[in-house]
């Protein structure tokens, strides 16, 4: 940890061919942001072509030229895309389009949102994405601060579940819904 802090002080941004886990924390965040942009571009083509969802992070990794063993990294990359979706007022793109290898939705990605997980899943699965919406997600993704994905979601969760549900559904409905308290 001390070494990582000292390294970041002298070399805040570096390029390395070493595995991502060997990179200092800040560099891993930058790589996640970079890979999220690349994956979103690849998913855009995939989604607009109306192909089937990807089964497993390995399939998503292959789309962006990464190894099948980069699952933890791809989980953070997908989550970062979904943060951008949230800020765009749209369903969570990768919740539906990047599934577990068995084809099921990754419920582990919804850990603090169990009370309305099915709403999120249904909204994501039932949404017909447009090119304009995916461009909006790309703009929101680009605007995200260089923070860990968990920190970005913590900021969202601090808004409370009623606000989260309104944000996730309000833009889709074109109006503000009356929400029941969770």
MOTA-V756568 format. One record per backbone hydrogen bond with DSSP energy under -0.5 kcal/mol. CO is the residue of the C=O (numbers start at 1). NH is the residue of the N-H. E is the energy in kcal/mol with one decimal. If there is no record, write none. Layout:
co:CO nh:NH e:E
co:CO nh:NH e:E
//
This chain:
co:1 nh:5 e:-2.3
co:2 nh:6 e:-2.6
co:3 nh:7 e:-3.0
co:4 nh:8 e:-2.6
co:5 nh:9 e:-1.8
co:6 nh:10 e:-1.5
co:7 nh:11 e:-3.1
co:19 nh:22 e:-1.8
co:20 nh:23 e:-1.7
co:24 nh:28 e:-2.1
co:25 nh:29 e:-2.2
co:26 nh:30 e:-2.0
co:27 nh:31 e:-2.3
co:28 nh:32 e:-2.5
co:29 nh:33 e:-2.3
co:30 nh:34 e:-2.4
co:31 nh:35 e:-3.0
co:32 nh:36 e:-2.3
co:33 nh:37 e:-1.8
co:34 nh:38 e:-1.9
co:35 nh:39 e:-3.1
co:36 nh:40 e:-2.5
co:37 nh:41 e:-1.8
co:38 nh:42 e:-2.0
co:39 nh:43 e:-3.3
co:40 nh:44 e:-2.4
co:41 nh:45 e:-1.5
co:42 nh:46 e:-2.0
co:43 nh:47 e:-3.7
co:44 nh:48 e:-2.5
co:45 nh:49 e:-1.4
co:46 nh:51 e:-2.0
co:47 nh:50 e:-1.8
co:54 nh:56 e:-0.9
co:54 nh:99 e:-3.1
co:56 nh:59 e:-0.8
co:56 nh:60 e:-1.3
co:57 nh:61 e:-3.1
co:58 nh:62 e:-2.1
co:59 nh:63 e:-1.5
co:60 nh:64 e:-0.9
co:61 nh:64 e:-0.8
co:61 nh:66 e:-3.2
co:62 nh:65 e:-1.1
co:67 nh:70 e:-1.7
co:70 nh:74 e:-2.6
co:71 nh:75 e:-2.3
co:72 nh:76 e:-1.6
co:73 nh:77 e:-2.2
co:74 nh:78 e:-2.9
co:75 nh:79 e:-2.2
co:76 nh:80 e:-2.1
co:77 nh:81 e:-1.8
co:78 nh:82 e:-2.2
co:79 nh:83 e:-1.9
co:80 nh:84 e:-1.8
co:81 nh:85 e:-2.0
co:82 nh:86 e:-2.5
co:83 nh:87 e:-2.3
co:84 nh:88 e:-1.3
co:85 nh:89 e:-0.5
co:85 nh:90 e:-2.6
co:86 nh:89 e:-1.6
co:91 nh:93 e:-0.9
co:92 nh:96 e:-0.9
co:93 nh:96 e:-0.8
co:93 nh:97 e:-2.4
co:94 nh:98 e:-1.7
co:97 nh:54 e:-3.1
co:99 nh:56 e:-3.0
co:100 nh:103 e:-2.3
co:104 nh:100 e:-2.8
co:105 nh:107 e:-1.4
co:106 nh:109 e:-1.6
co:107 nh:110 e:-1.8
co:108 nh:111 e:-1.0
co:110 nh:113 e:-2.1
co:111 nh:114 e:-0.7
co:113 nh:116 e:-1.3
co:114 nh:117 e:-1.2
co:116 nh:120 e:-1.7
co:117 nh:121 e:-2.6
co:118 nh:122 e:-2.9
co:119 nh:123 e:-2.6
co:120 nh:124 e:-2.3
co:121 nh:125 e:-2.8
co:122 nh:126 e:-2.3
co:123 nh:127 e:-0.5
co:124 nh:127 e:-0.6
co:127 nh:129 e:-0.8
co:130 nh:134 e:-2.1
co:131 nh:135 e:-2.0
co:132 nh:136 e:-2.0
co:133 nh:137 e:-2.3
co:134 nh:138 e:-2.1
co:135 nh:139 e:-2.3
co:136 nh:140 e:-2.4
co:137 nh:141 e:-2.8
co:138 nh:142 e:-2.3
co:139 nh:143 e:-1.5
co:140 nh:144 e:-0.8
co:141 nh:144 e:-0.9
co:145 nh:147 e:-2.4
co:148 nh:152 e:-1.8
co:149 nh:153 e:-2.3
co:150 nh:154 e:-2.1
co:151 nh:155 e:-1.8
co:152 nh:156 e:-1.4
co:153 nh:157 e:-3.1
co:154 nh:158 e:-1.6
co:156 nh:159 e:-1.9
co:157 nh:160 e:-1.5
co:160 nh:164 e:-2.1
co:161 nh:165 e:-2.7
co:162 nh:166 e:-2.2
co:163 nh:167 e:-2.6
co:164 nh:168 e:-2.6
co:165 nh:169 e:-2.0
co:166 nh:170 e:-3.5
co:167 nh:171 e:-0.8
co:169 nh:173 e:-2.3
co:170 nh:174 e:-1.2
co:170 nh:175 e:-1.2
co:175 nh:177 e:-0.5
co:177 nh:179 e:-0.7
//
